[in-house]
Amino acid sequence: MAPRYKDGDVVVAFSGSWIAWAHTFFAYAAFIGALITGVSLHYHKIVQNEHYGYPEEWFPSVSATIGDRYPERSVFQIFIAITSGARFGLVFLWYLLTARPNSTLPKVIFWTGIFRTLTCGGWTYITSTDDHDWHDIFMISYLVATLPWTLGCLALSPNNPKAVKYRKILASLFFGTLVPLIYYFIQHKVHKVPGAYTTYAFFEWSLILFDVAFDAVTALDFEGFELIVKDVKGTSRAYKQAVADTFLEKEKDKPVGQVFGKGFLWAEAFDAIADAFNGYVFWSMLTSLGLLVWYFPLWHMGISGYEAFVMSTASPFLLGIRPLRSLVIRNIRTVHLISLTGLLAFLVVKPEFRLFAVGFGVATSCLAWAATWYAERSQPARLEARICAWSIGLIASSVAKFAFWTNNPIWPTLHAGNGGWNKLGFVLAVLAVIRSTRRPLGNGIELPTTEKQVKGSPTLAALGLAGSFFALHSLLSDSSTMILWVWEGYPVRGPLAVPHGAYTILAMGLGLLIGLFYDGFSRSWTFFGIGAIGAAILTAYDNWFGYYGGFVLAIYVMAVTPSLIISAVRHSPGTTFGLGFLIYNIMVLAHVWVVAYAFVPGGPLMREHTDWVVTAMMLFIGAGVYSALAPSSSRSKAFSKPPQTIPRKQRSYYLYVLLALQLLSASVAYLRFPSYDYTPYHKDEKLVTAGIWTIHFSLDNDMWTAERRIRDLVKEMELDVVGFLETDLQRIIMGNRDFTQYLAEDLGMYVDYGPGPDKHTWGCALLSKFPIVNSTHHLLPSPVGELAPAIHATLDMYGEMVDVVVFHSGQEEDPEDRRLQTAYLSQLMGESSRPLILLSYLVTVPHQGNYNTYVSELSHMKDIDPSDLDRWCEYILYKGLRRTGYARVSRSTITDTELQVGKFVVGESEGSDIVVPEDQVSPGLRFPSLFRGEGVRGHRYHVFDEPRYYE
C-alpha cells in the first residue's frame, strides 16, 4: 500500500545536496573525461596551436580538448547533457532557498542561472568550426552571466558561515585567475612566446575547476532540503534571515545600506536608463562638434571662420539672465527636445548647414544641462542623480566608440551607409527626454540666498569645471586615446587599444564610484596630488608605466567632477558654467595649437607644449577643488552637505547601468581581440603589394567618415602593406578617433599607429599583412615648420626580414626643414642592410633638389618609376627587392591625394626599368582589372591610364 503524504510518509527521500553533488560529478566528468581521452588519442594534435607544437607546448587548452575531434568531443557533450538536468535542479533549489517576499534579486539570479545554463549548451554543441560567430556569442554570454550569478549567490547566501567562506574563496580565485589568463593569452597571441599557451591553458582549466566548485558549495546549503520537497530545517523560504539581510540591517544608516537595502522598482530603473541615455546624447553631440569644425580649416588649409562654432558650448552664459533662466528651467523638456536637432544633422547633406545644426544642438544641450544642475541644487539627491547620469553618459559614449571602432554610431558624420545608427539613436533620445523630464525640476533659482552668503569663488569654480570638462573630453571620450599617448611601436611593450581599452572604461567606472561614495576623499588635496602625479606620468613616460599614470588620472577626474559641479551650482550658472565652458574652449584650441602652430596666429608659442596644456588642466582642477572645499556661511538647505538620511536608493539603478556598461565593454574587448593569423594575397608568388595614401584624417570631401571607403579600395587593390599619412585623429577637434582600428580588424592586418598624439605630428601609420617584428618611431629635424613623423619597421615577409619606412616630410614653405629631413632619412635608409621599401610624402620634383639625395648612393634607394615626372608629394622607393609593377589610382571623393601602389617580389634581384606588356607578366603578379577604364566608385588607374609592369 502506498504511503500517504498527510502522514508524512514518502515514497523516496533523499537530501537536496545530492543535486549539487550530481552536478559537480558530471560537470567534472565531462571536462576531465574529454581531457583524458584527448591526451590518450590525439596528444600532439591538441597541444598544437598556430605558432608552436610539442615540445614548446605540452598541455592542451580547454577549447582544444573539447573541440571537434572524436571521441573526446562526444565524451564531453554526453556528460554535459547529463549535467544539464542537475544544473536546472540546482538553479531551481537555489531559488527556493533564497526567495523572500517583496524581493526581486532572487528572481533575477534564477533567470540568470537559467540563461547561463542555456548558453552553456550553445557553446558546447555549436563549436567554432560549426559556426564561429554563434560559438563566440554563446561563450561570451555565458561568461558575462557568470559575474551577476556569482555576485548574486554571494549576496543571497543563507547564514551558513562555512558555505559563505568557500564561496568567497572560490569567487576570488575565479576572478583573480582572469588577470594572468589574459596576460598569457596576449603573450601567446601577440608576442608569440613559446610555452605561453601552455601556461594559459593551466589558468583556463583552473577557471573551469573554480567555476564548478563554486556551485558545488550549494551542497552545504541544500542539506536542509529533502526531496519530495520537504523543508526539514525551515530555511527554504528564507524566513530565517540571510547573510545579506543581516549585513544590510547593520549597514542601513550607511551609504551601501541606503543603496541596496530596498526592493527593485522597474519604474526607477527606466528613469535611470533614460537619464543616462540623455547624458550619452549630450556627449555624442559634443564630441561630434569638433570633428565637423575641423572639416573646414582642413579643406581651406587655414583659418576658415567656421572655427567660431567651437564657442557653441558657452551658451550657459545666457543663464545669467534671470528671466531667461526661469524660462529654460520651466520648459526643460522642450529645450532638451530642441537640442536633438544635433542628432538629426545627419540628414543635412551640405557640410556648412550640418555644422549649423550640430552647433545649435550643442549650444542648446549645454544650456539645458547647466540649467538642470542649477535648478536641482536645493535637492541634493536629485542633483546627484543628474550628475551621475551625465557622467555615465560619457562612459556610455566611450563604450559605444569602443564597439564601433572609435566612431560614435549617432554622430552626424555617419549614416546608414558607413555604419551609423542615427535614426535609432534619435528615436531613443526622444523617448529618453520624455521619460527623464516628466517630473519638474527643483526650485533652486527661487531661493533667496545671495552670492555673498556663499564662500568660494565662482571664477575658481568655473576654472575647475573647465579643467575637468577638458580632461574628460580630451582623454576619456575614447578608450584608446591615452593608450596611443604611450604607444612606442613593436615589440609591444604597453597596452593595446584592444583589449586594454576596457581598462580605461573600468577606471572611469571606478572613479565615478569613488566620487559617489567617498565624495570627501574625491575633493581632497591628497587625491588631487595623486591625480597630478598620474597626469605627470602619463605626459612624461611611455608604455605600461605611462599608462598606469593615465589609469590613475582617469579615476581621479571621474571622481572629482561631481564635487566640482556641486560646488559650481552654489553660484550663478551664467558665471560658473558659462565661463567654465569658455575656458574649456580655449583649452580645446590650445591642445590643437601645440601641433597646428604653423597655421594659427601666435602658434609658435604653443609649439610642442602638451605639457603646458596638461599642467594648466590640473591647475584649473585644483582651483575648482579649492573652491569646493570652501564652506558655505549659509545654513540654507541649498548649500549644506546632503545629510545621510537622504534616500540613496536611486544610486543603485545608476550602478546597475554602470555595471551593464562595464560588462558590455569587456564583451567588446573579447569580440574585437585580433586573430593575428593574417595571410598575404599572393603568398605563392612571394609577392608584396605596397601602397602609400594621404587620407586627410579619414574625413571625405562631403564630411562623412571614410573608413569603409578606404577599406574597400585597399581590399580590392590587394594591398599587403600600406602606409597612411595624416592619420593622428586623437584630439577633440578630430573626434578622438583611430581609423586604423577598423581597417586592421576588417582587412586582417597588423597595425602600427606611429608617433602618438603627445608627439605633436599629423601622424603616419603602417598596416601590414606580414608580422611587424620591430618598429621605431622618428621625429625628423624640424627647426622651423611642423614635425615630420616616420615609422621604420622590420617585417617578416615570407621568412625574410624586410624594412618598410613610412614618412611625411615638412611643408613646402620650409625648405631648410625638408633638407635636414632628407639627409636624416637618407642616412637611415642607407644604414639598413636589409631590403627596404619607402612609402613617403617627399614634397619634391623628380630628379631635382632633395630627390637626388633620397635616390642616391647615400640611401642606396631606387625610384619605383624614374620616368614618372607627374609627382610632387607621394613617392615609392625601394632596394633589395624585384620591382614588378606600379600603378596610380584616383582618389574619388575620399581625400585630396591619390593612392600609389607598387608590387615587389621578395628574394629576387632588383631587375631593370624596362616596361613590359601585361600579357608577359604572370597572372599572380598583375594588378586587378577592376579599375581599368572608368573603374568603380570613382577609382580608376590614371596618369598612365593603366598599371606599369617591369622586367
QUIJOBEL-V468875 format. One line per field, one symbol per residue. phi: phi as a letter, one per 30 degrees, with the letter a starting at -180 (. if undefined). A space follows every 50 residues. Layout:
phi = ???
This chain:
phi = .ddcdddidbdbbbddddddddddddddddddddddddddcbedddcdbd cbbdcdcbbddddddcdcdccdddeddddddddedddddddddddedcdb eibceeddddddddedddddddddccddddaeddeddddddddddddddd dddddceddbedddedddddddddddddddededddeddcdhddidddde ddddddeddddddeddddedddddcbcedbddcicdchddddeddddddd cdcceddddcdbdccddddddddddddddddedddddddeddddeddddd hldcjddddededdeeedddceddddddddbdddddddddeddddddddd eddddeddedddeddddddddddddcddbedddeddddddddeddddddd dddchicddcddccbedbjdcdddddddddddddddcdcdddcedcddec dddcdjcddddddddeddddddddccdbdcdddddcdbjcddbadcebcd edddddddddddddddcbddddcddddddddddedddedcbchddddedd ddddddddddeeddddddddcddddddddedddedddddddcddccddcb dieedcehceddddddeddddddddeddddddddcdedcddeddddecee eedddddddddddddddddddcdddhbdbddbdddhcbccbbacchihbd dcicdcedddeddddddhddbbccbhbdcdbedcihcbdddddddddibd bcdiedddcibdjbbbcbdcecdabbcbcdebdccddcdbccccccchic dbdbccbbdddddbddeddddddddddeddddccebbccbbchaceibhd edcdcaddciccddadddccbbcdbccaaibddcaabbcddhcdacbdcc bbcbcdibddibcddbdddcceedcddddecdidibhicadbiciadcbb d
